[in-house]
């Protein structure tokens, strides 16, 4: 399978992708802990995922399983593996400010800590696997594998490692299945949660 079997996202897909990601991550531990009020989460999430999708389309590559958006995946390439708050504000100012104003401050603090861990654990050129989301209605049907395998094959062909951050034991087990190994695990200061840095060497 190649990435040509997936739908490559452009700006016309931002709303559909962001809406699905909001459903996929609705109960994900860190945002759920820091936005326990569901009405607050409903205000914050659209801003968060619009910003994420717009940033990835501009600086990396984003794909969906199909136009039905059963799942989406975000990738940042070597040379753009670390994105700054300035890039976020420049790419999606409304979404970034809206996210911050609607309860996203602690989530942004967690993202900053994750970036420090990434620089420490992946100082070499690498691909970054960003959010991968599967609609709750389509889980357990192999969509995550369909999304992730093509780029892993591409990274292997180029001899380039792949890095990711995650915050759940379930995700660690999933990514270990694809060849990732935990490099570091640490509590995030000021954030009710921990982060794991995972790296996959070329295979």
Backbone torsions as a table, in degrees:
resi	resn	phi	psi	omega
1	UNK	NA	141.5	175.9
2	UNK	-119.6	171.0	177.9
3	UNK	-65.2	-16.1	178.3
4	UNK	-70.1	-14.0	175.4
5	UNK	-80.2	-9.0	179.7
6	UNK	-106.2	162.6	176.7
7	UNK	-85.0	116.0	177.0
8	UNK	-77.9	125.8	-172.7
9	UNK	-86.4	144.2	170.9
10	UNK	-128.9	-174.1	-173.3
11	UNK	-61.9	-23.1	178.4
12	UNK	-70.1	-13.6	-177.2
13	UNK	-100.2	-0.9	-171.1
14	UNK	-58.0	-49.6	-175.1
15	UNK	-63.7	-44.0	-178.9
16	UNK	-64.1	-43.2	180.0
17	UNK	-66.1	-45.0	-178.7
18	UNK	-64.0	-38.9	179.7
19	UNK	-63.3	-44.7	179.8
20	UNK	-65.9	-40.7	179.2
21	UNK	-62.1	-36.4	176.3
22	UNK	-59.6	-40.5	177.0
23	UNK	-68.4	-42.6	-176.1
24	UNK	-64.3	-37.5	-174.8
25	UNK	-103.3	15.3	-174.9
26	UNK	-56.0	-41.1	-177.7
27	UNK	-108.2	16.2	179.8
28	UNK	-63.8	137.7	-164.5
29	UNK	-53.1	-54.1	-172.1
30	UNK	-65.7	-52.4	178.2
31	UNK	-63.2	-33.7	179.8
32	UNK	-67.3	-37.4	178.8
33	UNK	-68.2	-40.6	-174.4
34	UNK	-89.2	-11.3	173.8
35	UNK	-128.9	64.0	-174.6
36	UNK	-67.2	-25.9	177.4
37	UNK	-77.4	119.3	-173.6
38	UNK	-65.1	-30.3	177.8
39	UNK	-68.9	-35.9	176.9
40	UNK	-67.1	-42.4	178.4
41	UNK	-62.4	-39.7	-179.9
42	UNK	-65.4	-30.5	176.2
43	UNK	-76.5	-37.7	-172.9
44	UNK	-78.9	-43.8	-171.1
45	UNK	-57.6	-44.1	-179.8
46	UNK	-57.9	-39.5	177.7
47	UNK	-64.5	-44.9	-178.4
48	UNK	-59.1	-49.7	-172.5
49	UNK	-81.5	-26.4	170.8
50	UNK	-62.1	-46.2	179.5
51	UNK	-60.2	-44.9	-178.9
52	UNK	-60.5	-47.2	-177.2
53	UNK	-67.8	-44.5	179.9
54	UNK	-61.0	-43.3	179.9
55	UNK	-61.5	-45.2	-176.8
56	UNK	-66.5	-41.6	178.9
57	UNK	-61.5	-38.5	-177.8
58	UNK	-72.6	-42.5	-170.8
59	UNK	-109.0	-7.8	-177.2
60	UNK	-147.0	-137.7	-178.2
61	UNK	-138.0	136.7	178.8
62	UNK	-131.6	139.9	-176.3
63	UNK	-136.2	153.3	170.7
64	UNK	-122.7	157.8	178.8
65	UNK	-64.0	-34.6	179.1
66	UNK	-169.6	-178.7	177.7
67	UNK	-68.2	-9.0	175.4
68	UNK	-84.4	-8.2	176.6
69	UNK	54.2	49.2	172.9
70	UNK	-64.1	-32.2	178.2
71	UNK	-156.5	157.1	176.6
72	UNK	-137.4	157.2	178.6
73	UNK	-143.0	145.6	-177.5
74	UNK	-121.7	134.7	-179.8
75	UNK	-131.8	139.3	171.2
76	UNK	-116.0	132.3	-172.8
77	UNK	-86.2	166.6	171.9
78	UNK	-53.0	135.5	-176.9
79	UNK	96.6	-21.5	176.2
80	UNK	-131.4	25.5	-174.5
81	UNK	-70.9	-21.3	179.2
82	UNK	-116.9	118.5	178.9
83	UNK	-109.8	144.8	-175.6
84	UNK	-100.9	165.6	173.9
85	UNK	-62.4	-33.9	177.8
86	UNK	-62.6	-41.8	177.7
87	UNK	-63.8	-37.6	178.1
88	UNK	-64.3	-45.6	-179.9
89	UNK	-65.6	-37.5	-179.0
90	UNK	-70.9	-35.8	-176.0
91	UNK	-82.1	-43.2	-175.4
92	UNK	-140.6	68.5	-173.8
93	UNK	-60.8	-44.0	-178.2
94	UNK	-63.7	-44.3	-178.9
95	UNK	-67.8	-40.2	-178.4
96	UNK	-67.2	-45.8	179.1
97	UNK	-67.0	-40.0	178.8
98	UNK	-62.3	-40.2	177.6
99	UNK	-62.4	-46.2	-179.1
100	UNK	-62.4	-44.4	-176.5
101	UNK	-71.0	-22.8	-176.1
102	UNK	-103.7	31.7	170.5
103	UNK	104.3	9.0	-174.2
104	UNK	-89.7	6.7	-172.8
105	UNK	-60.2	-46.4	-178.2
106	UNK	-69.5	-32.9	177.2
107	UNK	-65.3	-38.7	176.6
108	UNK	-65.6	-35.7	176.2
109	UNK	-62.9	-39.9	176.8
110	UNK	-64.4	-39.9	179.0
111	UNK	-64.3	-37.7	178.2
112	UNK	-64.4	-40.4	178.2
113	UNK	-66.7	-38.8	177.2
114	UNK	-60.9	-38.4	179.8
115	UNK	-64.7	-38.4	176.7
116	UNK	-62.7	-44.0	179.0
117	UNK	-63.9	-37.9	179.6
118	UNK	-63.8	-44.7	179.3
119	UNK	-62.6	-33.5	-179.0
120	UNK	-74.7	-38.1	-173.1
121	UNK	-98.1	-10.8	178.5
122	UNK	-140.8	66.1	-178.5
123	UNK	-75.4	-12.3	-178.9
124	UNK	-85.9	169.9	171.6
125	UNK	-59.5	135.4	-179.0
126	UNK	-161.7	160.0	167.4
127	UNK	-84.8	145.2	172.9
128	UNK	-110.4	122.7	172.1
129	UNK	-85.1	110.8	178.3
130	UNK	-86.3	-148.6	-179.0
131	UNK	-61.1	137.5	167.6
132	UNK	-123.5	124.5	-173.2
133	UNK	-132.2	134.4	174.5
134	UNK	-120.7	130.3	179.4
135	UNK	-54.8	133.4	-179.4
136	UNK	-52.2	-30.8	-179.4
137	UNK	-71.8	-12.1	-175.3
138	UNK	-121.1	13.1	-179.1
139	UNK	-72.2	154.0	178.7
140	UNK	79.9	14.4	-177.6
141	UNK	-119.4	15.1	174.2
142	UNK	86.0	9.7	-177.7
143	UNK	-69.0	-35.1	179.3
144	UNK	-62.6	-43.9	178.3
145	UNK	-63.8	-41.4	179.5
146	UNK	-61.7	-34.5	-179.6
147	UNK	-75.4	-41.0	-168.9
148	UNK	-87.6	-33.6	-171.8
149	UNK	-62.2	-41.6	-176.8
150	UNK	-58.7	-41.7	-178.2
151	UNK	-74.2	-32.0	175.7
152	UNK	-62.5	-40.5	176.9
153	UNK	-63.7	-40.2	179.1
154	UNK	-65.3	-42.3	177.7
155	UNK	-64.4	-41.3	177.9
156	UNK	-61.2	-43.3	179.9
157	UNK	-60.7	-33.9	-179.9
158	UNK	-90.7	-1.9	-178.8
159	UNK	66.6	34.6	-174.2
160	UNK	-114.9	133.2	176.4
161	UNK	-68.1	163.6	176.5
162	UNK	-126.7	133.4	-177.6
163	UNK	-116.5	149.8	171.0
164	UNK	-152.6	161.1	171.3
165	UNK	-116.1	143.9	175.4
166	UNK	-148.7	165.7	-171.4
167	UNK	-132.7	11.5	180.0
168	UNK	-135.1	149.2	177.0
169	UNK	-62.9	-37.2	179.3
170	UNK	-59.3	-43.7	-179.5
171	UNK	-68.8	-37.7	177.7
172	UNK	-58.1	-46.3	179.7
173	UNK	-62.2	-40.1	178.9
174	UNK	-61.9	-48.6	-175.6
175	UNK	-72.0	-29.8	174.3
176	UNK	-61.4	-33.0	177.2
177	UNK	-60.7	-29.3	-179.9
178	UNK	-93.9	5.6	175.3
179	UNK	101.2	4.2	176.8
180	UNK	-78.5	149.5	176.2
181	UNK	-128.8	142.2	178.4
182	UNK	-70.3	125.1	176.8
183	UNK	-96.7	-34.1	-179.0
184	UNK	-159.5	146.5	175.5
185	UNK	-135.1	131.1	-175.1
186	UNK	-151.1	147.1	171.4
187	UNK	-69.9	143.7	-178.3
188	UNK	-94.6	118.2	-178.7
189	UNK	-57.1	130.6	178.0
190	UNK	77.1	3.1	-178.2
191	UNK	-127.2	134.7	179.8
192	UNK	-80.7	78.6	-179.9
193	UNK	168.8	169.5	-179.4
194	UNK	-119.9	165.0	178.5
195	UNK	-130.6	141.6	174.9
196	UNK	-116.8	128.7	172.0
197	UNK	-90.0	127.3	179.8
198	UNK	-126.1	140.3	-178.4
199	UNK	-131.3	140.3	176.7
200	UNK	-120.0	116.5	176.9
201	UNK	-76.3	153.4	178.6
202	UNK	-56.7	142.3	-177.1
203	UNK	-124.8	NA	NA
